Amino acid sequence: MTTSPRVTIKDVAARAGVSKGAVSLAFNHKPGLSEATRDRIFEAARQLGWAPNLAARSLAGRRVDVVGLAICRPARLLGLEPFYMEFISGVESVLTEHSCSLLLRLLRTVEEEVGLQDSWWRGKHVSGSILVDFRADDPRVAAVERLGMPVVAVGHPSLTGGLTSVWTDDASAVTEAVRYLAALGHRRVARVGGAAGLGHTAIRTAAFDAAARGLELSGAWQVATDFSGEAGARATRSLLTASASDRPTAIVYDNDIMAVAGLSVASEMGLSVPGDVSLLAWDDSQLCRLTHPTLSAMSHDVHGFGAEVARTLFGVITGGGGGSHPVPTPVLTPRGSTAPPR
């Protein structure tokens, strides 16, 4: 069996029509090259699947002990969000093994993050970054490719271009959730979703619509929110204020905070869970097991997800493997908040 020869800096230089020194200047972000030449070098490296060796970069002064993560969420909301706390914990568990640190920044817009990633890389503040919360036509894809920056994208490949990505199969999970509720006998099902502009929200929205049509449900509602408990409570209240014959008998939530808020609203309105309405959460954090009744959820190992993303990033940085791949799909965990409708 023959193996493909290892791509080297010499191959990149030949493909781009420049010297090896020019390739080194480009990837170390040194002056002396036009932007057109720099872009041509990065494109040649991308086509050949080549990235600078981490150890060699270290000798040139590139820091190898910091990984970046920027999140476009308000600080107050992030502090309450179990998903990101578990995800970051998983990332940190791997970084600790490599004596690395996490540089975390909270931002308002994706455009801000494009500038931040550029600053981090050109200033040699990070050796790579984790990118999250992808949108359709996300500007970060082209930006980090132009920089030649090692990254791992947390998102479905349909959203992340040619970047190395790690993702969960949200469409299959949503479909399973709707089919489960329909199997219990629910014909009117709602979903309280996240921010409409996020790619994974759009994937879940399309999957919910397709499942509802396929099962010929008599009612299917979807409400977009900002993932906060307050927004989840408002959405639940608006769904449950209709008459008993017109409101949903089951609601799926895009995170655990909103599901807990929905449980509180149902109690406030004098509705029993699951007698009058069944509730199904997402992520299955500890919150789901602290409520009464306990919340059924689409469970997945968020800590393990974060750890796998970090391991994949080290593979990208060092050239040691770790290509794009999914992690296990969230699975249904029934508890006390779901039952057949009365």
C-alpha positions, 0 to 999 in steps of 0.5 A: 500500500502506498501513502501520499507524500507529506505536504511541505512548505516547499509544496505550498510555495510552489503552488503559490509561485513564491519562495519558502520565505514568503510562505513563512512571512505570510503565516507568521504575519510579518510585513513584506508581502502584498495582501494579494500575495498573502491571500494566494499563499493561504489559498494554496495552503488550504488547497493542499491541506497544509498548516504550519507545524506548532512546534516550529511556530513556537520557535518563531515566537508564536504562543502555543499555550492559549486557545480563543473562544468568542461568544456573542451572548450577553454576559448575564445570560451566559452566566445562567446558560447551563449549555455553555458552562458545561461546554466550556468545562469540557474544553478546559478539561482538555486544555489542562492536559496540554497546560493551555489556557482559554481566552474567553471574550463576550461580544455583541455581533459576529462582525465584532468577532471577525475583528477580534479573531484577526487581532488575536491571530496577528497579535500572536495572542492565540494558537487557534480558536473555537468558533460557535453559533454559526449563521447562514453565510457566516463572515467568519469562514472567509475571514479565518481562511484568509488569515490561515488561522487554525480553528474548529467550527462548532456547527453543521458543515452546511454552515461552516464552509470548508472549516474543520467542524464538530456538530450534533445532528439537531435535525434528527434530535428534533424529529425524534422529539416530535415523533415521541410526543406524537406517539404519546397521542399529542396532535398539537405540539409547539416549539419554543426555539432560540434566536432565529438568526442562528444556523442551528435554530434554522436547522431545528425549525426546518426539522420541526416543520417537516416532522409535523407535516409528516405526522399530519399534526392538527396544530404546530407552533414555533416561537423564536426567543433569545434563549432567556428564561424571561423569553421562554416564559413569555412564549409559553404564556402566549401559547397557553392562553388560547382555549383548551381546544386550541392550545398545544398539549405539548411544548419542546424547548430549545434549552433547559432554562426556558423549559424550567420557566415554562414549567413555572408558567404552567403552574402559575396558570393553574395547568398541571404538567403533564396532565394538561401540557407536556414539556420537553427540554433540551441538553438535559442539565442538572436543572431538569432533575431539580424540578417537580415534576422532573423534566423530560429532555433530549440528552447529550454529553455537553461536557464531552462535546466541549472536550471533543471540540478541544481535542479536534482543535489540537489536531488542526493546530499540530497537523495530527488529525481530527477532521470534521465529524459529528458527535453522538446525537441527543437522545430522548430521556423521558421523565415526569413532565411528559405523558399522553394528553388527557 
